[in-house]
Amino acid sequence: MKKNLLLAFVAASLISCSTVQSGTSKTMDIVGTGVIHKPVIADLNVSQEKVSRTMTFTNLQSLETAKNSVVRELLKEKDADVLVEPTFDSSTKNGTTELTVYGWAATYKNFRQVEEKDLKVLEVRPNFIQKAETTQPATELKKGGGIGWIIGGAALVVAAVLAAGSL
């Protein structure tokens, strides 16, 4: 009896099919109580050409997740660190959303500790200091359309009937 229940449980566990894919599009500075770090300055090498990337999504759950995904793919494609001034165009028809992002791809270079000449610029325009937001979208990719749960449930019912019959 215990073997049948264990077998049914293992079968149901193996049958459930879903994969979660995630990634990040930006990183965040270290900020918090008790954490003090010496600021680092970097030059930003911004492309002179505006770039774009279009992706298509079906049954879109969140526009923000889709935006982060399309930006992440554009950054990978252009081997860039950040997208400057991103703008988005989207259109949805029959449950399918086409999303395009436009912006200027940029890379960081010349990382260095803050120097006195940098502090003068920051004193004049303190709003130059910007904090990037961290976003980590998760996209669930489903396989099998739920048939695994039906088969797994049926296996549990059969195991329960067999277990009841052996009592």
NUROMI-927405 format. One record per residue (C-alpha): residue number from 1; residue in three letters; x, y, z. Coordinates in nm, 4 decimals. Example, Ala and Ser with C-alpha at 12.3 -4.5 7.8 and 13.67 -1.06 7.14 Angstrom:
> 1,ALA,1.2300,-0.4500,0.7800;
> 2,SER,1.3670,-0.1060,0.7140;
# end
This chain:
> 1,MET,0.0000,0.0000,0.0000;
> 2,LYS,0.2745,0.2432,0.0961;
> 3,LYS,0.4636,0.1546,-0.2225;
> 4,ASN,0.1625,0.2434,-0.4360;
> 5,LEU,0.1123,0.5788,-0.2631;
> 6,LEU,0.4820,0.6598,-0.2898;
> 7,LEU,0.4830,0.5605,-0.6581;
> 8,ALA,0.1769,0.7777,-0.7260;
> 9,PHE,0.3326,1.0749,-0.5454;
> 10,VAL,0.6599,1.0422,-0.7393;
> 11,ALA,0.4693,1.0113,-1.0686;
> 12,ALA,0.2635,1.3232,-0.9934;
> 13,SER,0.5767,1.5170,-0.8978;
> 14,LEU,0.7548,1.4259,-1.2193;
> 15,ILE,0.4570,1.5047,-1.4391;
> 16,SER,0.3978,1.8659,-1.3278;
> 17,CYS,0.5719,2.0745,-1.5942;
> 18,SER,0.6480,2.4425,-1.5588;
> 19,THR,0.9715,2.6346,-1.5953;
> 20,VAL,1.0453,2.9763,-1.4492;
> 21,GLN,1.2909,3.1964,-1.6347;
> 22,SER,1.4148,3.5186,-1.4801;
> 23,GLY,1.6773,3.7849,-1.5306;
> 24,THR,1.7615,4.1377,-1.4281;
> 25,SER,1.7856,4.4514,-1.6338;
> 26,LYS,1.9563,4.6877,-1.3868;
> 27,THR,2.1582,4.6692,-1.0669;
> 28,MET,2.1450,4.8697,-0.7467;
> 29,ASP,2.3978,5.0602,-0.5354;
> 30,ILE,2.4749,4.9414,-0.1842;
> 31,VAL,2.2536,5.1486,0.0436;
> 32,GLY,2.1443,5.0718,0.3955;
> 33,THR,2.2011,5.1299,0.7619;
> 34,GLY,2.5548,5.0541,0.8662;
> 35,VAL,2.6813,5.0338,0.5078;
> 36,ILE,2.9165,5.3124,0.4119;
> 37,HIS,3.1085,5.2970,0.0886;
> 38,LYS,3.3339,5.5350,-0.0919;
> 39,PRO,3.1542,5.6511,-0.4068;
> 40,VAL,3.2772,5.5316,-0.7437;
> 41,ILE,3.2500,5.7426,-1.0569;
> 42,ALA,3.2389,5.6044,-1.4110;
> 43,ASP,3.2256,5.7593,-1.7536;
> 44,LEU,2.9290,5.6667,-1.9686;
> 45,ASN,2.9991,5.5954,-2.3346;
> 46,VAL,2.6634,5.6608,-2.5056;
> 47,SER,2.6050,5.5422,-2.8622;
> 48,GLN,2.5298,5.8176,-3.1115;
> 49,GLU,2.2736,5.5933,-3.2845;
> 50,LYS,1.9300,5.5296,-3.1445;
> 51,VAL,1.8623,5.1558,-3.1130;
> 52,SER,1.5421,4.9543,-3.0828;
> 53,ARG,1.4171,4.6027,-3.0097;
> 54,THR,1.0720,4.4546,-3.0661;
> 55,MET,0.9319,4.1480,-2.8926;
> 56,THR,0.5930,3.9782,-2.9118;
> 57,PHE,0.4136,3.8465,-2.6031;
> 58,THR,0.1025,3.6288,-2.5866;
> 59,ASN,-0.1361,3.6456,-2.2918;
> 60,LEU,0.0689,3.9216,-2.1288;
> 61,GLN,0.0386,3.9236,-1.7482;
> 62,SER,0.2260,4.2481,-1.6757;
> 63,LEU,0.3378,4.5289,-1.9053;
> 64,GLU,0.6216,4.6177,-1.6642;
> 65,THR,0.7592,4.2630,-1.6843;
> 66,ALA,0.7430,4.2773,-2.0632;
> 67,LYS,0.9207,4.6153,-2.0682;
> 68,ASN,1.2009,4.4799,-1.8504;
> 69,SER,1.2347,4.1749,-2.0731;
> 70,VAL,1.2603,4.3746,-2.3956;
> 71,VAL,1.5175,4.6132,-2.2412;
> 72,ARG,1.7210,4.3186,-2.1106;
> 73,GLU,1.7222,4.1564,-2.4562;
> 74,LEU,1.8258,4.4830,-2.6251;
> 75,LEU,2.1126,4.5288,-2.3783;
> 76,LYS,2.2310,4.1722,-2.4465;
> 77,GLU,2.2032,4.2233,-2.8222;
> 78,LYS,2.4051,4.5482,-2.8165;
> 79,ASP,2.6469,4.4333,-2.5434;
> 80,ALA,2.5521,4.7428,-2.3427;
> 81,ASP,2.5279,4.8169,-1.9699;
> 82,VAL,2.2358,5.0602,-1.9658;
> 83,LEU,1.9709,5.2021,-2.1977;
> 84,VAL,1.9542,5.5818,-2.1848;
> 85,GLU,1.6092,5.7471,-2.2092;
> 86,PRO,1.4086,5.4376,-2.3045;
> 87,THR,1.0706,5.4920,-2.4678;
> 88,PHE,0.8136,5.2230,-2.5438;
> 89,ASP,0.5504,5.1605,-2.8087;
> 90,SER,0.3020,4.8779,-2.7696;
> 91,SER,0.0015,4.7411,-2.9499;
> 92,THR,-0.2271,4.4566,-2.8452;
> 93,LYS,-0.4516,4.2566,-3.0743;
> 94,ASN,-0.6285,3.9270,-3.0020;
> 95,GLY,-0.4265,3.8637,-2.6847;
> 96,THR,-0.0904,3.9247,-2.8544;
> 97,THR,0.1125,4.2297,-2.7531;
> 98,GLU,0.3939,4.3686,-2.9647;
> 99,LEU,0.6284,4.5850,-2.7581;
> 100,THR,0.9119,4.7986,-2.8955;
> 101,VAL,1.1704,4.9886,-2.6922;
> 102,TYR,1.3821,5.2757,-2.8289;
> 103,GLY,1.6825,5.4404,-2.6661;
> 104,TRP,2.0563,5.4917,-2.6706;
> 105,ALA,2.2738,5.1962,-2.5688;
> 106,ALA,2.5559,5.2920,-2.3338;
> 107,THR,2.8505,5.1244,-2.1647;
> 108,TYR,3.0380,5.2189,-1.8509;
> 109,LYS,3.4117,5.2829,-1.8720;
> 110,ASN,3.6881,5.4294,-1.6591;
> 111,PHE,3.5601,5.3331,-1.3130;
> 112,ARG,3.7469,5.5334,-1.0480;
> 113,GLN,3.7206,5.6580,-0.6911;
> 114,VAL,3.5636,6.0009,-0.6492;
> 115,GLU,3.8169,6.2778,-0.6894;
> 116,GLU,3.7935,6.6375,-0.5768;
> 117,LYS,3.7191,6.7582,-0.9310;
> 118,ASP,3.4177,6.5223,-0.9414;
> 119,LEU,3.2855,6.6587,-0.6126;
> 120,LYS,3.2705,7.0086,-0.7542;
> 121,VAL,3.0337,6.8936,-1.0281;
> 122,LEU,2.8174,6.7114,-0.7767;
> 123,GLU,2.7985,7.0181,-0.5525;
> 124,VAL,2.6695,7.2293,-0.8403;
> 125,ARG,2.4140,6.9690,-0.9530;
> 126,PRO,2.3429,6.7196,-0.6714;
> 127,ASN,2.0530,6.5742,-0.8695;
> 128,PHE,2.3144,6.4163,-1.1015;
> 129,ILE,2.3368,6.1357,-0.8486;
> 130,GLN,2.0909,5.8786,-0.9685;
> 131,LYS,1.9950,5.5465,-0.8238;
> 132,ALA,1.9036,5.2680,-1.0628;
> 133,GLU,1.6077,5.0540,-0.9734;
> 134,THR,1.6452,4.6800,-0.9631;
> 135,THR,1.3860,4.4796,-1.1465;
> 136,GLN,1.3753,4.1070,-1.1788;
> 137,PRO,1.0949,3.9904,-1.4029;
> 138,ALA,0.9916,3.6262,-1.3925;
> 139,THR,0.8306,3.4678,-1.6937;
> 140,GLU,0.6611,3.1344,-1.6452;
> 141,LEU,0.6811,2.9040,-1.9426;
> 142,LYS,0.4185,2.6300,-1.9254;
> 143,LYS,0.4469,2.3013,-2.1088;
> 144,GLY,0.1711,2.0507,-2.1608;
> 145,GLY,-0.1231,2.2804,-2.0907;
> 146,GLY,-0.2019,2.1248,-1.7523;
> 147,ILE,-0.2377,1.7664,-1.8759;
> 148,GLY,0.0321,1.6646,-1.6267;
> 149,TRP,-0.1943,1.7583,-1.3361;
> 150,ILE,-0.4802,1.5528,-1.4823;
> 151,ILE,-0.2609,1.2456,-1.5286;
> 152,GLY,-0.1038,1.2946,-1.1864;
> 153,GLY,-0.4468,1.3248,-1.0236;
> 154,ALA,-0.5663,1.0127,-1.2020;
> 155,ALA,-0.2560,0.8260,-1.0819;
> 156,LEU,-0.3319,0.9311,-0.7237;
> 157,VAL,-0.6938,0.8125,-0.7540;
> 158,VAL,-0.5818,0.4760,-0.8956;
> 159,ALA,-0.3246,0.4401,-0.6165;
> 160,ALA,-0.5875,0.5230,-0.3541;
> 161,VAL,-0.8308,0.2676,-0.5010;
> 162,LEU,-0.5596,0.0016,-0.5092;
> 163,ALA,-0.4592,0.0859,-0.1526;
> 164,ALA,-0.8201,0.0677,-0.0359;
> 165,GLY,-0.8681,-0.2661,-0.2103;
> 166,SER,-0.5657,-0.4194,-0.0378;
> 167,LEU,-0.6998,-0.3355,0.3116;
# end
